[in-house]
């Protein structure tokens, strides 16, 4: 009997749970063209499952419309949808959305990826047990993401965290139930309206934020 020895693969496949360096993660990810989303979080590989419409696709669309409207009026701001972010040596997430001003904390590198910590990161999560509120949150905090929004669709809740003294605290809503970004003046969010799918109200409140003197001063200096 002749034993045929199998040659090792030139580039091993990317597997859920693999513990890899960022460079090795990228090498395997780029070789697997059938994979649409994989992330390296604290040195561990996470590969996304198929996404449901009501618990992820539609909320993602609502958030993207809100952020896209802000970006439309804010020349110099970059909005990325599921971009690869080279956060640090152990973390290369692919957030649902990011908003940043290039050169402040993050840049678009020679490979057309984001390197560094975007000022605002947005994730859609099923519930409070999701990785977004644990390992990802720790990585974003440590690397200096200034504001972090997580929409917990199954819980019917939205968390907006801001970085204070190296830790995340919850950004409070005002008496009208509106969250106002501290990093991006004018980026106002009617939380209850968003959670109920009332996009018209969400965009109306955002327009109010875009009409403030603070926002006009902000864009004048971009």
ABEGO torsion letter per residue (X at the ends): XBBBBBBBBABBBBBBGBBBBAAAAAAAAAABAABABBBBBGGBBBBBBBBBAAAAAAAAAAAAAAAAAAAAABBGBBBBBGBBBBABAABBBBBABBBBBBGAABBBBAAGBBBEBBABBBBBBABAABAAABAAAAAAAAAGBABBBBBBAAAGBBBBBBBBGGBBBBBBBBAAGBBBBAABBGBBBBAAAAAAGBAAAAAAAAAAAAABAAAAAAAAAX
